[in-house]
Amino acid sequence: MIAFYVILAASPVLLLGSVAFLVLIVAGIRKGDRRDLTASPSSRIDTITRRVVGLGVRSKGEDES
């Protein structure tokens, strides 16, 4: 019975953490829409957003042949 109460208490914490993570990702994507994606990331949030979205880090002048 105690395990049920622990799970019940942890659920809102996990939900809020997930929502906060998604908000940071969305904010990073919106910020990235306003600048050049070939530029290097300017912050840790930019780096995390690019990795999660799958953009990676590209540098200007890199040849893809």
Residue, then its C-alpha position, 0 to 999 in steps of 0.5 A: m500500500i505504501a508503494f501506491y502512495v509513493i507512485l501517486a506522489a511521484s506522478p505529478v513531479l514526473l509530469l511537471g518535469s516532462v512538461a518543463f523539458l518540452v517547454l524548453i525544447v519548444a522555446g529553443i526551436r522557436k528561438g532557432d527559427r529566428r537565426d541561421l541554423t548553420a551557425s554554432p549553438s549559442s547556448r546549452i539549450d540550443t545544443i540540447t534542442r539541436r540534438v533532440v530535434g536531430l539537426g546536429v551541429r553544422s558549421k558554415g562552409e562544410d562540404e557535404s560531397 
